[in-house]
C-alpha cells in the first residue's frame, strides 16, 4: 500500500487510492493542501480539522495513528 505521511506528520495519504480529484484542496479552510503531480501534500498550517478526510470520495486521507 502506498501510504505517505506529510512532512509535518499531520495527515496520511494512500497514494494507491488518491485520484488527484482536488476535493480536499478546495475544502481546506487553511489552504494547507497542495495538489502536486504525484501526491497531495500538507503544510504546517494544517490543524487536522478532518474536513479533507470527510470530503475525500474514496477515503485516501486519514490522520496518522496516534493523532488526536
C-alpha angles and dihedrals in degrees: 000000000000102000117159128181119218117253089255090053091234105119138018123222123197099218092192089063103034111107095187090239092149096226091128093050093055093046100051109108091201097045088237097141124083126190109219128179094264108021144002115252135198128215129215093270090074109115096187093246089157098227091124090051091053096045098047104108094211103032097248094144127068141151115264116261111276094024117130 
